[in-house]
Each structure stands twice: as structure tokens, then as C-alpha cells.
Amino acid sequence: MTASATTASDTAPRPGLAERFDRHAGRLMVLPAVVVILCFALFPLIISAYLSLTRFALAPGGFTLKYVGNFNYKKLLFGSQQYHLLGTFKAFGVVGWVLVAAMAALILFLLGRYFMSGRATIFGTIGRLITSSLAMGLTVLVVATIVAGGVPGTMVTTLIYVGVGVAAQFLLGLGIAMLCAQAIRGRNFFRVLFFVPLMVTPVGIAYTFRMLADIQKGPFAPLLQSLGVTQWSWATDAWSARLMVLVGDTWQWTPFMFIVLLAAIENQPRDQVEAARIDGANGIQIFRDITWPAIAPVAATIVLIRLIEAFKIIDLPNVLTGGGPGLATESMTLHSFIAWRTQDLGGSAAVGYMLLFVSTIVCVSFFNFMVRPARRLES
């Protein structure tokens, strides 16, 4: 019996070319697109990584690239460009030390709870140590520049745009979504109206806010002049200039938060909401116990998407203020662009890789600590 079965399997016809193609048709159909995407994604990464280790210079008939190792990174972190990327540091005061100590205590508490849970793994430990190191470093950087009275660099400015901007956009988008989910008159009109800013290009929004914020010739100039505001200019003050960039960015991206959160709110289980109302639950209790658990996975996901996009902000600070006054509104993306425009290709690539490192750690950490728990909460 065994010999006959073996003989039959040996003499069975092998699959032909057409059968093999049918078996792997899915992979073969996707392969061209994957190759194209890899070429457009990996090639710039490899070239920019090499550029970050070189110094670009024009030469007769072309250009030269001189290998300088990690000189561009040392210049950004410890050398002549430290003030540009990291900022100008000042000695910590009492408040600064309290903030640093509080962050260190929080990190130690979270690490201790993770190790005591019995779920610690090698990769999880490495990831948490990287996240903790970056969080501690960024905390020290913010304290040394903003809290201690120093001058923030482009990295701190970018973190302000990301942290404050995304938080404001999420809260505004959630509030508007909750309002438009109610049975109010004309809510379809307001849904369309609140979505309009997302259809405008970032450059168009930047020029619009530049015109609106002109206190000399803008549409609000007569009102400001009647209030006696004639000599002050928001563009000459660092924090007012940053605030203007944040307002423009928030106006543009709040509709994205709004429309996605509105869809999530309208898809929450209605029977649970109606049962809670019958039992006498108020609006806050319904939101806390029913609505938020239902929309938490969607909320965490769209915040992650906005975090990735917010790190790339360039249009608004470039058009509104040109990165000024000084370096007050210059993001890391604009920093890299200005370095590239001045033919410092190595420095531009180094800034880009610093941005890639920070944004990757922040977004991966947010995904692991916020998005994945939210999805487990849904399931």
C-alpha cells in the first residue's frame, strides 16, 4: 500500500506555469506597486542618509560631496547650530527642577508597574526605555528653554505645534461633533460649514490668516484701531506669532477631527444610550460610560494620524512669518528646508533625520500606549 502510494505521488503531474501563476496571482498583481513604492520610499531615505554624513559644495562642472561622518549631527546637537535646533539654555529654577523630578518619578512609576505586571518582554523593555529616555530628554529641553527663560529652538517649537495644536484640534473637533450629533435645526448646514476649511490648501490658509492678521490694512484693522491697538504687531512677538500659526493650523485641521468623530459618535450603540436616559443618566454620565468607550479607538487613531502630519508643518510658519521673529516660529521641517535652500544639503538631511527619529518614537509610543489599549477596550 505504501509503495503504491509513493509511486502514485512520484508519477503525479507537476503543476504547470498557469497553475503556479493562479496560485500566486495575488502576490504577482501587487508586486509592481510594491516595487514602485519601495523605490520611491527607500531611495530617498538611503540618499538622504548618505547626504547627512557629507558636506555639499559646488565645484567646476558640478558639485562635490565630502564625507564628514557625524559632523552635521554634532554641529546640531553640540556645536554652532545647537541654538537653532535645540535652543539657548538657561539654568533651572525651582519650578524647573520640580517639573523634571515629576517627570522622572512618573517614568519610574510606569516602568516599575510594567516590570511588576509579569508581562515584561525584551522588546517591550527596550521600547519603553527608548520612550522614557526621549520623554526625559524632551522634558529637560523644554524646561531649559521655555520654563527657565531660554530661547526655544526648532525642535521645541515643533513640539509646541504638535502637542498644543493636536490637543486643541481634538477637543474642538470632539465638541463640535457632539453638538452636530444632537437633534438641532440646521445641523446638516453646520456639518458642511465646519468641513469647508479642510478643503482649502495650507498655503491658501496661510495667506488668508496673513491678511486677516494685518492690523494696519486687514479687515479687523478698524476694530483694532478703535480699541487703541495701533503700534503693537503680533509678528514681532515670539509667542503671539506662534499663537497665530497655531490658530491657522487649528482652523485647518479641526474639521478632520470633527468629521471622523461625528461618524464615530453616530455609530455608537443607540439602544445603550436610550436605556441610560431611561435610567436617569445625565449627558456627562452617558458620554463617560457609553460614548467615550465606543469612540475611543477611532479617537486614538485620528490623533495618531494628526501627530504624524503635525510634525511636517511648514506652510503656515513659512508664509505667515517666514519662521520669525528670529527663529520663534520655525519648525524642524522649515529648518530643513531653509538649510536645503542655502545649499547646506548635509545639514538639511541631518535635521530631517533628527525629525524622523523624534516623530517615529513619539508616534510609535502613542500607538503602543494609546491606540492599542483603546482597541482592546473596544473588543
C-alpha positions as CSV (number, residue, x, y, z in Angstrom):
1,M,0.0,0.0,0.0
2,T,2.8,2.4,1.0
3,A,4.9,1.6,-2.1
4,S,1.9,2.1,-4.4
5,A,1.0,5.4,-2.8
6,T,4.6,6.6,-3.1
7,T,4.7,5.5,-6.8
8,A,1.5,7.4,-7.4
9,S,2.8,10.6,-5.8
10,D,6.0,10.4,-7.8
11,T,4.2,10.0,-11.1
12,A,1.6,12.7,-10.4
13,P,1.9,15.6,-12.9
14,R,3.6,18.7,-11.6
15,P,1.7,22.0,-11.6
16,G,2.1,23.9,-14.8
17,L,3.0,27.6,-15.3
18,A,-0.6,28.7,-15.5
19,E,-1.5,26.8,-12.2
20,R,1.5,28.3,-10.4
21,F,0.5,31.8,-11.7
22,D,-3.0,31.3,-10.4
23,R,-1.7,30.2,-7.0
24,H,0.4,33.3,-6.6
25,A,-1.8,35.7,-8.6
26,G,-2.4,38.0,-5.6
27,R,1.3,38.4,-4.9
28,L,2.2,39.0,-8.5
29,M,-0.5,41.6,-9.0
30,V,0.7,43.6,-6.0
31,L,4.4,43.2,-6.7
32,P,4.7,46.0,-9.3
33,A,3.1,48.5,-6.9
34,V,5.2,47.3,-4.0
35,V,8.4,47.7,-6.1
36,V,7.5,51.2,-7.2
37,I,6.6,52.3,-3.6
38,L,9.9,50.8,-2.3
39,C,11.9,52.6,-4.9
40,F,10.2,56.0,-4.1
41,A,10.5,55.3,-0.3
42,L,13.8,53.6,0.2
43,F,15.8,55.5,-2.4
44,P,15.3,59.0,-0.9
45,L,16.0,57.5,2.6
46,I,19.3,56.0,1.5
47,I,20.4,59.1,-0.4
48,S,19.4,61.4,2.4
49,A,21.2,59.2,5.0
50,Y,24.3,59.5,2.9
51,L,23.9,63.2,2.5
52,S,23.6,63.7,6.2
53,L,27.1,62.3,6.6
54,T,28.6,64.6,3.9
55,R,29.3,68.2,3.1
56,F,28.0,69.6,-0.2
57,A,30.0,72.1,-2.2
58,L,29.8,73.5,-5.7
59,A,32.7,72.7,-7.9
60,P,33.6,73.5,-11.6
61,G,31.4,71.4,-13.7
62,G,29.2,70.1,-10.9
63,F,29.5,69.5,-7.2
64,T,31.4,67.5,-4.6
65,L,30.3,65.5,-1.6
66,K,32.9,65.2,1.1
67,Y,32.3,62.6,3.8
68,V,32.4,64.2,7.2
69,G,30.9,61.4,9.4
70,N,28.6,62.6,12.2
71,F,29.9,66.2,12.0
72,N,26.5,67.5,10.9
73,Y,24.8,65.9,13.8
74,K,27.4,67.1,16.3
75,K,27.0,70.6,14.9
76,L,23.3,70.5,15.5
77,L,23.4,68.9,19.0
78,F,26.6,70.3,20.5
79,G,28.1,72.8,18.0
80,S,27.4,76.0,16.3
81,Q,23.9,75.1,15.3
82,Q,22.7,74.0,18.7
83,Y,20.9,77.2,19.3
84,H,19.0,76.7,16.0
85,L,17.8,73.1,16.7
86,L,17.7,72.8,20.5
87,G,17.7,76.5,21.6
88,T,19.5,78.6,24.1
89,F,19.6,77.0,27.6
90,K,19.3,78.7,31.0
91,A,19.9,77.3,34.5
92,F,17.0,75.5,36.1
93,G,15.0,77.3,38.8
94,V,12.8,75.7,41.5
95,V,9.9,75.2,39.1
96,G,12.2,73.6,36.5
97,W,13.6,71.1,39.0
98,V,10.1,70.2,40.2
99,L,8.9,69.5,36.7
100,V,12.0,67.4,35.9
101,A,11.6,65.5,39.1
102,A,7.9,64.9,38.5
103,M,8.6,63.5,35.0
104,A,11.3,61.3,36.3
105,A,9.0,60.0,39.1
106,L,6.3,59.3,36.6
107,I,8.6,57.4,34.3
108,L,10.0,55.3,37.1
109,F,6.4,54.6,38.3
110,L,5.3,53.4,34.9
111,L,8.4,51.3,34.3
112,G,8.0,49.7,37.8
113,R,4.4,48.9,37.2
114,Y,5.3,47.3,33.8
115,F,8.0,45.1,35.3
116,M,5.8,44.1,38.3
117,S,2.9,43.1,36.0
118,G,4.7,40.0,34.8
119,R,4.2,40.9,31.2
120,A,7.6,42.3,30.6
121,T,9.4,41.2,27.4
122,I,12.8,42.1,25.9
123,F,11.3,44.2,23.0
124,G,8.8,45.8,25.3
125,T,11.5,46.7,27.8
126,I,13.8,48.1,25.0
127,G,10.9,50.1,23.6
128,R,9.9,51.6,27.0
129,L,13.5,52.5,27.8
130,I,13.8,54.4,24.4
131,T,10.5,56.1,25.0
132,S,11.4,57.0,28.6
133,S,14.8,58.4,27.5
134,L,13.2,60.6,24.8
135,A,10.5,61.8,27.2
136,M,13.0,62.7,29.8
137,G,15.3,64.4,27.3
138,L,12.4,66.4,25.8
139,T,11.3,67.4,29.3
140,V,14.7,68.7,30.2
141,L,14.9,70.5,26.8
142,V,11.5,72.3,27.3
143,V,12.4,73.2,30.9
144,A,15.8,74.5,29.9
145,T,14.4,76.7,27.1
146,I,10.9,77.8,28.0
147,V,10.5,77.4,31.8
148,A,14.0,78.6,32.6
149,G,13.6,81.6,30.3
150,G,15.9,80.5,27.5
151,V,15.2,80.6,23.7
152,P,13.4,77.6,22.2
153,G,14.9,76.1,19.1
154,T,13.1,74.5,16.2
155,M,12.6,71.2,18.0
156,V,10.8,72.8,20.9
157,T,8.7,74.9,18.5
158,T,7.7,71.8,16.6
159,L,6.7,70.0,19.8
160,I,4.5,73.1,20.7
161,Y,2.8,72.8,17.3
162,V,2.3,69.1,17.7
163,G,1.3,69.0,21.4
164,V,-0.8,72.1,21.7
165,G,-2.1,72.1,18.2
166,V,-3.3,68.5,18.1
167,A,-4.8,68.7,21.6
168,A,-6.8,71.9,20.6
169,Q,-7.9,70.4,17.3
170,F,-9.1,67.2,19.1
171,L,-11.0,69.0,21.8
172,L,-12.7,71.4,19.4
173,G,-13.5,68.7,16.9
174,L,-15.0,66.5,19.6
175,G,-17.1,69.4,21.0
176,I,-18.4,70.3,17.5
177,A,-19.1,66.7,16.7
178,M,-21.1,66.3,19.9
179,L,-23.1,69.4,19.1
180,C,-23.8,68.3,15.5
181,A,-24.9,64.9,16.6
182,Q,-27.8,66.4,18.5
183,A,-31.2,66.9,17.0
184,I,-30.8,70.6,16.3
185,R,-32.2,72.7,13.5
186,G,-29.9,73.1,10.5
187,R,-27.3,70.6,11.7
188,N,-26.7,69.5,8.1
189,F,-25.8,73.0,7.1
190,F,-23.4,73.3,10.0
191,R,-21.8,69.9,9.2
192,V,-20.9,71.2,5.7
193,L,-19.9,74.6,7.0
194,F,-17.5,73.2,9.6
195,F,-15.9,70.9,6.9
196,V,-15.1,73.7,4.5
197,P,-11.6,74.7,6.0
198,L,-10.3,71.2,5.2
199,M,-10.8,71.7,1.5
200,V,-8.5,74.8,1.4
201,T,-4.8,74.3,0.7
202,P,-2.4,75.1,3.6
203,V,-0.8,77.9,1.6
204,G,-4.2,79.5,0.9
205,I,-5.0,79.3,4.6
206,A,-1.6,80.9,5.5
207,Y,-2.2,83.8,3.1
208,T,-5.8,84.2,4.4
209,F,-4.6,84.4,8.0
210,R,-1.8,86.7,7.0
211,M,-4.4,89.1,5.5
212,L,-6.8,88.8,8.5
213,A,-4.0,89.4,11.0
214,D,-2.7,92.5,9.3
215,I,-3.5,95.2,12.0
216,Q,-2.7,98.0,9.6
217,K,-4.8,97.1,6.5
218,G,-6.6,93.9,7.4
219,P,-10.4,93.6,7.7
220,F,-10.1,93.9,11.5
221,A,-7.9,96.9,11.4
222,P,-10.7,99.5,12.1
223,L,-11.8,97.5,15.1
224,L,-8.3,97.2,16.5
225,Q,-7.7,100.9,15.9
226,S,-10.9,101.8,17.7
227,L,-9.6,99.8,20.7
228,G,-6.3,101.7,20.5
229,V,-4.2,98.8,19.2
230,T,-2.1,100.6,16.5
231,Q,1.5,100.3,17.5
232,W,1.6,96.6,18.5
233,S,2.3,93.9,16.0
234,W,1.8,90.2,16.6
235,A,4.6,89.3,14.1
236,T,7.3,90.9,16.3
237,D,6.4,89.0,19.5
238,A,7.5,85.3,19.6
239,W,4.6,83.8,21.5
240,S,1.9,85.8,19.6
241,A,3.5,84.7,16.3
242,R,3.4,81.1,17.5
243,L,-0.2,81.5,18.6
244,M,-1.1,82.8,15.1
245,V,0.4,79.8,13.5
246,L,-1.4,77.5,15.9
247,V,-4.7,79.3,15.2
248,G,-4.3,78.8,11.5
249,D,-3.3,75.2,11.9
250,T,-6.2,74.5,14.2
251,W,-8.7,76.2,11.9
252,Q,-7.5,74.0,9.1
253,W,-7.4,70.6,10.8
254,T,-10.3,70.7,13.3
255,P,-12.7,69.7,10.5
256,F,-10.8,66.5,10.1
257,M,-11.2,65.6,13.7
258,F,-14.8,66.8,13.6
259,I,-16.0,64.7,10.6
260,V,-14.3,61.5,11.8
261,L,-15.5,61.8,15.4
262,L,-19.0,62.7,14.2
263,A,-19.2,59.4,12.2
264,A,-18.0,57.5,15.3
265,I,-20.5,59.2,17.6
266,E,-23.4,58.5,15.2
267,N,-22.3,54.8,15.1
268,Q,-22.4,54.3,18.8
269,P,-25.0,51.8,20.2
270,R,-28.2,53.8,20.3
271,D,-30.0,51.2,22.5
272,Q,-27.5,51.7,25.3
273,V,-27.9,55.5,25.1
274,E,-31.7,55.2,25.2
275,A,-31.5,52.8,28.1
276,A,-29.2,55.1,30.0
277,R,-31.6,58.0,29.5
278,I,-34.5,56.0,30.7
279,D,-32.5,55.1,33.8
280,G,-31.9,58.8,34.5
281,A,-28.3,59.2,33.4
282,N,-27.3,62.7,32.5
283,G,-25.2,63.8,29.5
284,I,-21.9,63.6,31.3
285,Q,-22.5,60.1,32.5
286,I,-23.7,58.9,29.1
287,F,-20.5,60.3,27.5
288,R,-18.2,58.9,30.1
289,D,-19.7,55.4,30.2
290,I,-21.1,54.8,26.7
291,T,-20.0,57.3,24.1
292,W,-16.3,57.6,25.0
293,P,-15.6,53.8,25.2
294,A,-17.4,53.5,21.8
295,I,-15.4,56.2,20.1
296,A,-12.0,55.8,21.9
297,P,-10.4,53.5,19.2
298,V,-11.4,56.0,16.5
299,A,-10.3,59.0,18.6
300,A,-6.9,57.4,19.3
301,T,-6.4,56.6,15.6
302,I,-7.1,60.0,14.3
303,V,-4.9,61.7,16.9
304,L,-2.1,59.4,15.7
305,I,-2.7,60.4,12.1
306,R,-2.7,64.1,13.1
307,L,0.5,63.6,15.1
308,I,2.3,62.2,12.1
309,E,1.0,65.1,9.9
310,A,1.7,67.8,12.5
311,F,5.4,67.1,12.7
312,K,5.6,68.1,9.0
313,I,4.1,71.6,9.4
314,I,5.9,74.0,7.1
315,D,3.4,76.1,5.0
316,L,1.9,78.2,7.8
317,P,5.1,79.3,9.5
318,N,6.8,79.8,6.2
319,V,4.1,82.1,4.7
320,L,2.8,83.8,7.8
321,T,6.1,84.7,9.5
322,G,9.0,83.2,7.4
323,G,10.0,81.4,10.6
324,G,10.3,84.7,12.5
325,P,10.6,86.7,14.5
326,G,14.1,85.3,14.7
327,L,13.6,81.6,14.9
328,A,10.5,81.8,17.0
329,T,8.0,80.1,14.6
330,E,10.4,77.9,12.6
331,S,9.6,74.2,12.7
332,M,12.1,71.5,12.0
333,T,10.7,70.9,8.6
334,L,11.1,74.6,7.8
335,H,14.6,74.4,9.3
336,S,15.5,71.6,7.0
337,F,14.0,73.5,4.0
338,I,15.9,76.7,4.8
339,A,19.2,74.7,5.1
340,W,18.5,73.0,1.8
341,R,17.7,76.3,0.1
342,T,21.1,77.7,1.3
343,Q,22.8,74.6,-0.3
344,D,23.6,73.0,3.1
345,L,22.3,69.7,1.9
346,G,24.2,67.7,4.6
347,G,22.7,69.9,7.4
348,S,19.3,69.7,5.9
349,A,19.4,65.9,5.7
350,A,20.6,65.8,9.3
351,V,17.7,67.9,10.5
352,G,15.4,65.7,8.5
353,Y,16.7,62.6,10.2
354,M,16.5,64.2,13.7
355,L,12.9,64.9,12.9
356,L,12.4,61.4,11.6
357,F,13.8,59.9,14.9
358,V,11.7,62.1,17.2
359,S,8.5,61.7,15.3
360,T,8.9,58.0,14.9
361,I,9.5,57.4,18.6
362,V,6.6,59.7,19.6
363,C,4.1,58.2,17.1
364,V,5.2,54.6,17.9
365,S,4.9,55.2,21.6
366,F,1.5,56.8,21.2
367,F,0.4,53.8,19.2
368,N,1.6,51.3,21.7
369,F,0.3,53.2,24.8
370,M,-2.9,54.8,23.5
371,V,-4.1,53.2,20.2
372,R,-3.7,49.6,21.2
373,P,-5.2,49.9,24.6
374,A,-8.2,51.7,23.1
375,R,-8.7,48.9,20.6
376,R,-8.5,46.3,23.4
377,L,-11.1,48.4,25.2
378,E,-13.4,48.1,22.2
379,S,-13.0,44.4,22.0
